Amino acid sequence: MSFKTDKGRVIGLGSAKTGAQHWLSERVKAVALIPLTLAFICIIAPLIGAEHSKVVAKFQNPINAILIILFLYVTFKHLADGLQVVIEDYVHSKPAFITLILLTKFICYGFGFAGIFAVAKLAFSA
Amino acid sequence: MTNGPTDTRPLSPHLTIYRPQMSSMTSIFVRVTGVALTLGFVLIVWWLLAASSSPAYFDKVNGCLTSWFGILVMVGSLWALWYHFLGGVRHLIWDMGYGFEIKTADMMGYIMIGGSFLMTALTLVMIGLCS
């Protein structure tokens, strides 16, 4: 979604990038994370330190698995968004900026999908 | 972003010049907890991967997260998560245009601080009841 007027777009003034979309998509993820975070705490917190069989049993329930997969997907995207804003605010050297943004994206997508894979593997293991 | 050394325009007043306020300080800590939670979630993913690998490796990682240092990081992350959660809700309230009166803004700050500790304690009680 673009908030630029047609004239603004044609003469190329105003925001040159996608600040409004970034801002809006951050809010969409933040709203989604309200119920998902509550689900995450209820499902995961009691399992830290629990026996392996209990953890497996928990994720064999599709509702738990789906909620945690959704949570991980939105959380790591939200994390990438948030870290990007922090880097934009404090890192002013171009090479460091680009390096950190890339690193952030790689780490967030890497760990996000690794977590999703792990939950899916637990859910599908019979 | 400024254009580096060639840009000599003065920056607007920043953290160093403002008197700390409830709203600004609690908001800064939303950012701090958000960045810190990166570690917590990396550890949770490690724990999930371990659970999906083998019971033996899971026991190792599970033991790591429930060592005294692991518990410190996990409980710290839990507090940070509740704080960031409540701070996020406050920012969404502000985004909708409510809660800008100083009294309301201050009160939401106190709710965030008190609520984050309260919810952390309640979660720990819930964990105790579940196990």
Chai-1 contact restraints between the chains, C-beta under 6 A:
chainA,res_idxA,chainB,res_idxB,connection_type,confidence,min_distance_angstrom,max_distance_angstrom,comment,restraint_id
A,A30,B,G88,contact,1.0,0.0,6.0,A-B,restraint_1
A,T37,B,F85,contact,1.0,0.0,6.0,A-B,restraint_2
A,I41,B,T123,contact,1.0,0.0,6.0,A-B,restraint_3
A,A45,B,T123,contact,1.0,0.0,6.0,A-B,restraint_4
A,A45,B,I127,contact,1.0,0.0,6.0,A-B,restraint_5
A,P46,B,I127,contact,1.0,0.0,6.0,A-B,restraint_6
A,P46,B,C130,contact,1.0,0.0,6.0,A-B,restraint_7
A,I48,B,L65,contact,1.0,0.0,6.0,A-B,restraint_8
A,G49,B,T66,contact,1.0,0.0,6.0,A-B,restraint_9
A,H52,B,P55,contact,1.0,0.0,6.0,A-B,restraint_10
A,H52,B,F58,contact,1.0,0.0,6.0,A-B,restraint_11
A,V55,B,A51,contact,1.0,0.0,6.0,A-B,restraint_12
A,G82,B,G34,contact,1.0,0.0,6.0,A-B,restraint_13
A,F111,B,V42,contact,1.0,0.0,6.0,A-B,restraint_14
A,F111,B,V45,contact,1.0,0.0,6.0,A-B,restraint_15
A,A114,B,V45,contact,1.0,0.0,6.0,A-B,restraint_16
A,G115,B,V45,contact,1.0,0.0,6.0,A-B,restraint_17
A,G115,B,L48,contact,1.0,0.0,6.0,A-B,restraint_18
A,A118,B,L48,contact,1.0,0.0,6.0,A-B,restraint_19
A,A118,B,L49,contact,1.0,0.0,6.0,A-B,restraint_20
A,A118,B,S52,contact,1.0,0.0,6.0,A-B,restraint_21
A,K121,B,S52,contact,1.0,0.0,6.0,A-B,restraint_22
A,L122,B,S52,contact,1.0,0.0,6.0,A-B,restraint_23
